[in-house]
Amino acid sequence: MTAAVKGPASYFPSIEKKYGRPIAEWKDLIRASPLTRHMELVAWLKSEYGLGHGHANALVAHTLAER
């Protein structure tokens, strides 16, 4: 039996379905951005790509945690 995904990654299936891009592509965009602060990146994803706050926040949190 597999454990349920928790935390930011729990949003990933709905992000891919709603916005039509794989998570790896979103993470690449975040890493390539000149912005470095969490909320700056969230605001950028919301304004440039139309992501909702929760989805943008989950992507940024997960990506920045990998650094």
Buried (B, 14 or more C-beta within 10 A) or exposed (E): EEEEEEEBBEBBEEBBEEBEEEBEEBBEBBEEBEBEEEEEBBBBBBEEBEBBEEBBBBBBBBBBEEE
